[in-house]
Amino acid sequence: MLFTFQTGLRVGEVVALKWSDIDYDDKTIRISRFERIQKEYTEDFKKLTHCQQVIIDCDTKGEFGERIVDLTDDALYILKLLKEYYESESMESEWLFVNKNGRIHNRAMDLRIKRYFRLAGIKEKSMHKIRSTYISLLRDAGMSFEKIAEEVGHKSVITTMQ
C-alpha cells in the first residue's frame, strides 16, 4: 500500500514487478509488465467458461506501454524493508510482492489493501483510489497534466485530467 502511494502504479503493474526492474543508481523502476484477468466466453457470449490471471509482457505498443517511474527515497526505503523481510523469512523470488506460496496476484493485493484500511480504522480504499490520490498529489505539487500522464502511463492527458 505504501509503495503504491509512492509510485501511483496500477495494481496489475505492482504485482508484475520484478527486482530486476529496479535501477538503484538512477532511483527508477521500469514498468514493462502487468497482470490482467483474461476471460473466455462461449460462442454466444452468455456464459463465462474459463477465467485465469496472466502476466502480459508489454512493449511500447502494449495497452499501457513501457515506462520508467522515478522512485522517491521513501519508495526505496520500502523496497529495502521488503527485501530485508524476505531474507528474514528465507523467501526468495524474482517478484517484488510475494508470499510463501509465490507471487501475489492483483485481486489478493486489492483485498489486502482494503483489509489494512479497515484494521487502521480508515474508510476502505481500492488500489485505484490510492492511484488517484497519487495523481492529485502530483497536480497539487504543480506538476503539469502532460508530465503526470507520462508518469502514470495514461495515453491521453484527458484521462489524467478526469
C-alpha atoms as a printed R data frame, in Angstrom:
    type eleno elety resid chain resno       x       y       z
1   ATOM     1    CA   MET     A     1   0.000   0.000   0.000
2   ATOM     2    CA   LEU     A     2   2.733   2.457   0.957
3   ATOM     3    CA   PHE     A     3   4.684   1.609  -2.184
4   ATOM     4    CA   THR     A     4   1.636   2.448  -4.303
5   ATOM     5    CA   PHE     A     5   1.243   5.814  -2.557
6   ATOM     6    CA   GLN     A     6   4.865   6.492  -3.563
7   ATOM     7    CA   THR     A     7   4.615   5.349  -7.189
8   ATOM     8    CA   GLY     A     8   0.991   5.618  -8.337
9   ATOM     9    CA   LEU     A     9   1.186   2.271 -10.122
10  ATOM    10    CA   ARG     A    10  -1.825   0.238 -11.200
11  ATOM    11    CA   VAL     A    11  -2.450  -2.879  -9.114
12  ATOM    12    CA   GLY     A    12  -1.736  -5.052 -12.159
13  ATOM    13    CA   GLU     A    13   1.609  -3.289 -12.588
14  ATOM    14    CA   VAL     A    14   2.564  -3.610  -8.909
15  ATOM    15    CA   VAL     A    15   2.041  -7.382  -8.792
16  ATOM    16    CA   ALA     A    16   4.052  -7.844 -12.004
17  ATOM    17    CA   LEU     A    17   7.179  -6.064 -10.740
18  ATOM    18    CA   LYS     A    18  10.478  -7.904 -10.557
19  ATOM    19    CA   TRP     A    19  13.566  -6.967  -8.568
20  ATOM    20    CA   SER     A    20  15.421  -6.656 -11.885
21  ATOM    21    CA   ASP     A    21  13.113  -3.753 -12.836
22  ATOM    22    CA   ILE     A    22  14.711  -1.527 -10.186
23  ATOM    23    CA   ASP     A    23  17.623   0.740 -11.049
24  ATOM    24    CA   TYR     A    24  19.012   1.781  -7.685
25  ATOM    25    CA   ASP     A    25  21.609   4.117  -9.238
26  ATOM    26    CA   ASP     A    26  19.033   6.155 -11.179
27  ATOM    27    CA   LYS     A    27  16.336   5.687  -8.492
28  ATOM    28    CA   THR     A    28  13.841   4.421 -11.064
29  ATOM    29    CA   ILE     A    29  11.712   1.403 -11.744
30  ATOM    30    CA   ARG     A    30  10.867   0.071 -15.201
31  ATOM    31    CA   ILE     A    31   7.200  -0.760 -15.733
32  ATOM    32    CA   SER     A    32   7.029  -3.287 -18.549
33  ATOM    33    CA   ARG     A    33   4.524  -5.922 -17.413
34  ATOM    34    CA   PHE     A    34   1.048  -6.009 -15.965
35  ATOM    35    CA   GLU     A    35  -1.379  -8.639 -14.804
36  ATOM    36    CA   ARG     A    36  -4.896  -8.714 -16.096
37  ATOM    37    CA   ILE     A    37  -7.770 -11.119 -15.905
38  ATOM    38    CA   GLN     A    38  -8.418 -12.895 -19.151
39  ATOM    39    CA   LYS     A    39 -11.953 -14.184 -19.548
40  ATOM    40    CA   GLU     A    40 -13.164 -16.593 -22.159
41  ATOM    41    CA   TYR     A    41 -16.836 -16.889 -23.055
42  ATOM    42    CA   THR     A    42 -18.927 -19.364 -25.009
43  ATOM    43    CA   GLU     A    43 -19.600 -18.564 -28.659
44  ATOM    44    CA   ASP     A    44 -22.873 -16.844 -27.751
45  ATOM    45    CA   PHE     A    45 -21.041 -14.690 -25.134
46  ATOM    46    CA   LYS     A    46 -23.594 -15.665 -22.477
47  ATOM    47    CA   LYS     A    47 -21.511 -17.862 -20.220
48  ATOM    48    CA   LEU     A    48 -18.058 -17.462 -18.750
49  ATOM    49    CA   THR     A    49 -16.234 -20.719 -19.406
50  ATOM    50    CA   HIS     A    50 -12.780 -20.020 -18.045
51  ATOM    51    CA   CYS     A    51 -11.044 -17.310 -16.046
52  ATOM    52    CA   GLN     A    52  -7.358 -17.064 -15.335
53  ATOM    53    CA   GLN     A    53  -4.892 -14.414 -14.326
54  ATOM    54    CA   VAL     A    54  -1.927 -13.958 -16.593
55  ATOM    55    CA   ILE     A    55   1.148 -11.794 -16.848
56  ATOM    56    CA   ILE     A    56   1.286  -9.947 -20.124
57  ATOM    57    CA   ASP     A    57   4.618  -8.591 -21.312
58  ATOM    58    CA   CYS     A    58   4.114  -5.107 -22.692
59  ATOM    59    CA   ASP     A    59   6.093  -3.289 -25.273
60  ATOM    60    CA   THR     A    60   5.673   0.322 -26.244
61  ATOM    61    CA   LYS     A    61   2.660  -0.706 -28.325
62  ATOM    62    CA   GLY     A    62   1.098  -2.525 -25.346
63  ATOM    63    CA   GLU     A    63  -2.025  -1.409 -23.509
64  ATOM    64    CA   PHE     A    64  -0.134   0.970 -21.214
65  ATOM    65    CA   GLY     A    65   3.320   0.897 -22.750
66  ATOM    66    CA   GLU     A    66   6.648   0.528 -21.046
67  ATOM    67    CA   ARG     A    67   7.728   3.462 -18.942
68  ATOM    68    CA   ILE     A    68  10.237   4.483 -16.301
69  ATOM    69    CA   VAL     A    69   8.927   5.763 -12.967
70  ATOM    70    CA   ASP     A    70  11.053   7.758 -10.545
71  ATOM    71    CA   LEU     A    71  11.398   6.289  -7.062
72  ATOM    72    CA   THR     A    72  11.313   8.544  -4.034
73  ATOM    73    CA   ASP     A    73  13.660   7.934  -1.124
74  ATOM    74    CA   ASP     A    74  10.628   6.615   0.779
75  ATOM    75    CA   ALA     A    75   9.847   4.135  -2.029
76  ATOM    76    CA   LEU     A    76  13.461   2.930  -1.980
77  ATOM    77    CA   TYR     A    77  13.258   2.559   1.801
78  ATOM    78    CA   ILE     A    78  10.077   0.475   1.466
79  ATOM    79    CA   LEU     A    79  11.871  -1.783  -1.034
80  ATOM    80    CA   LYS     A    80  14.797  -2.133   1.378
81  ATOM    81    CA   LEU     A    81  12.435  -3.160   4.191
82  ATOM    82    CA   LEU     A    82  10.678  -5.595   1.871
83  ATOM    83    CA   LYS     A    83  13.953  -7.223   0.848
84  ATOM    84    CA   GLU     A    84  15.059  -7.488   4.493
85  ATOM    85    CA   TYR     A    85  11.748  -9.098   5.431
86  ATOM    86    CA   TYR     A    86  12.023 -11.676   2.647
87  ATOM    87    CA   GLU     A    87  15.569 -12.504   3.744
88  ATOM    88    CA   SER     A    88  14.468 -12.922   7.384
89  ATOM    89    CA   GLU     A    89  11.714 -15.309   6.232
90  ATOM    90    CA   SER     A    90  14.032 -17.144   3.794
91  ATOM    91    CA   MET     A    91  11.792 -16.190   0.893
92  ATOM    92    CA   GLU     A    92  13.466 -15.841  -2.496
93  ATOM    93    CA   SER     A    93  11.720 -14.702  -5.637
94  ATOM    94    CA   GLU     A    94  12.308 -12.663  -8.746
95  ATOM    95    CA   TRP     A    95   8.967 -10.917  -7.981
96  ATOM    96    CA   LEU     A    96   8.698  -7.933  -5.626
97  ATOM    97    CA   PHE     A    97   5.442  -8.882  -3.948
98  ATOM    98    CA   VAL     A    98   5.211 -12.492  -2.850
99  ATOM    99    CA   ASN     A    99   4.101 -14.688  -0.017
100 ATOM   100    CA   LYS     A   100   5.233 -18.192   0.886
101 ATOM   101    CA   ASN     A   101   3.112 -19.565  -1.975
102 ATOM   102    CA   GLY     A   102   4.618 -17.357  -4.684
103 ATOM   103    CA   ARG     A   103   3.735 -14.123  -6.464
104 ATOM   104    CA   ILE     A   104   0.763 -12.185  -5.108
105 ATOM   105    CA   HIS     A   105  -1.966 -11.628  -7.701
106 ATOM   106    CA   ASN     A   106  -3.857  -8.383  -8.276
107 ATOM   107    CA   ARG     A   107  -7.120  -9.495  -6.645
108 ATOM   108    CA   ALA     A   108  -5.304 -10.642  -3.499
109 ATOM   109    CA   MET     A   109  -3.356  -7.377  -3.365
110 ATOM   110    CA   ASP     A   110  -6.513  -5.286  -3.642
111 ATOM   111    CA   LEU     A   111  -8.247  -7.311  -0.905
112 ATOM   112    CA   ARG     A   112  -5.239  -6.909   1.407
113 ATOM   113    CA   ILE     A   113  -5.182  -3.167   0.889
114 ATOM   114    CA   LYS     A   114  -8.854  -2.910   1.838
115 ATOM   115    CA   ARG     A   115  -8.252  -5.066   4.924
116 ATOM   116    CA   TYR     A   116  -5.349  -2.854   6.048
117 ATOM   117    CA   PHE     A   117  -7.555   0.217   5.772
118 ATOM   118    CA   ARG     A   118 -10.242  -1.487   7.891
119 ATOM   119    CA   LEU     A   119  -7.677  -2.508  10.521
120 ATOM   120    CA   ALA     A   120  -6.418   1.078  10.664
121 ATOM   121    CA   GLY     A   121  -9.970   2.347  11.136
122 ATOM   122    CA   ILE     A   122  -9.874   4.246   7.849
123 ATOM   123    CA   LYS     A   123 -12.571   4.122   5.183
124 ATOM   124    CA   GLU     A   124 -11.673   1.366   2.726
125 ATOM   125    CA   LYS     A   125  -9.908   2.412  -0.446
126 ATOM   126    CA   SER     A   126  -9.004   0.404  -3.506
127 ATOM   127    CA   MET     A   127  -5.634   0.452  -5.207
128 ATOM   128    CA   HIS     A   128  -7.313   2.563  -7.879
129 ATOM   129    CA   LYS     A   129  -8.240   5.208  -5.275
130 ATOM   130    CA   ILE     A   130  -4.659   5.222  -3.992
131 ATOM   131    CA   ARG     A   131  -3.512   5.824  -7.574
132 ATOM   132    CA   SER     A   132  -5.988   8.708  -7.890
133 ATOM   133    CA   THR     A   133  -4.609  10.195  -4.672
134 ATOM   134    CA   TYR     A   134  -1.084   9.951  -6.062
135 ATOM   135    CA   ILE     A   135  -2.156  11.788  -9.225
136 ATOM   136    CA   SER     A   136  -3.883  14.502  -7.172
137 ATOM   137    CA   LEU     A   137  -0.765  14.975  -5.052
138 ATOM   138    CA   LEU     A   138   1.380  15.411  -8.168
139 ATOM   139    CA   ARG     A   139  -1.038  18.018  -9.512
140 ATOM   140    CA   ASP     A   140  -1.172  19.802  -6.136
141 ATOM   141    CA   ALA     A   141   2.635  19.918  -6.215
142 ATOM   142    CA   GLY     A   142   2.433  21.832  -9.507
143 ATOM   143    CA   MET     A   143   3.293  19.087 -11.992
144 ATOM   144    CA   SER     A   144   1.731  19.585 -15.419
145 ATOM   145    CA   PHE     A   145  -1.025  17.265 -16.622
146 ATOM   146    CA   GLU     A   146   1.223  16.219 -19.507
147 ATOM   147    CA   LYS     A   147   4.057  15.152 -17.188
148 ATOM   148    CA   ILE     A   148   1.609  13.362 -14.848
149 ATOM   149    CA   ALA     A   149   0.083  11.475 -17.799
150 ATOM   150    CA   GLU     A   150   3.566  10.344 -18.815
151 ATOM   151    CA   GLU     A   151   4.449   9.351 -15.228
152 ATOM   152    CA   VAL     A   152   1.335   7.240 -14.660
153 ATOM   153    CA   GLY     A   153   1.108   5.773 -18.160
154 ATOM   154    CA   HIS     A   154  -2.044   7.456 -19.438
155 ATOM   155    CA   LYS     A   155  -2.346   7.528 -23.207
156 ATOM   156    CA   SER     A   156  -4.398  10.717 -23.026
157 ATOM   157    CA   VAL     A   157  -3.971  13.834 -20.898
158 ATOM   158    CA   ILE     A   158  -7.771  13.963 -20.753
159 ATOM   159    CA   THR     A   159  -7.758  10.729 -18.735
160 ATOM   160    CA   THR     A   160  -5.340  12.328 -16.292
161 ATOM   161    CA   MET     A   161  -7.443  15.475 -16.024
162 ATOM   162    CA   GLN     A   162 -10.575  13.457 -15.257
